[in-house]
Amino acid sequence: MRSRTTKHVSGALAPNFCLPSAHGRVCLSDYSGRRHVVLYFMPRFASSLAWRGLIALGGLFDSLQPRDIEVLVIGRGRYLQPATRLATGLGLPFLFLVDTEGKVWRLYGLVEAGNGPPPAVTVLVDKRNIVRYKYVGAPAADIVDADGLMKAIERLDFYLSPVPSFDFCRPF
């Protein structure tokens, strides 16, 4: 079993949120129209399982940058500063946000009744704030589905804005 749920979502509007980071308040809408965003949800900043997935995402970083993709790590708990320092020490250039009360987790429907939060979730949001991919990692399998994420990123090129129409029949 690779995951409890793997969803390739197309067309759902990504809920906006604003969360504190070590560098100030960050909102998803800050990236609207400018960059695609990978949201990586960690149940706790101290979760070694979620860190394993985060390190896997770090291995994709060189492939993400030329495609205008920002990675935002959303963790629950009160250990934002130590998590940010650890990420820096590991060479992970991601921005860490803290969701102490789990509000953003609930906005994205990530808290399962009775089971608690999943070990990690990866969500791809395009520049128009549309969710294009969602992967819920499983403890006994992949925390991050790197292949699935990269395929979803490659499909972003097909979600182009409408091209203005031209009347090619009228004389110049």
Buried (B, 14 or more C-beta within 10 A) or exposed (E): EEBBEBEBBEEBEBBEBEBBBBEEEBEBEBBBEEBBBBBBBBBBBBBEBBBBBBBBBBEBBEEBEEEEBBBBBBBBBEBBEEBBEBBEEEEBEBBBBBBEEBEBBEBBEBEEEEEEBBBBBBBBBBBEBBBBBBBBBBEEEBBBBBEBBBEBBEBBEEBEEEEEEEEEEEEE
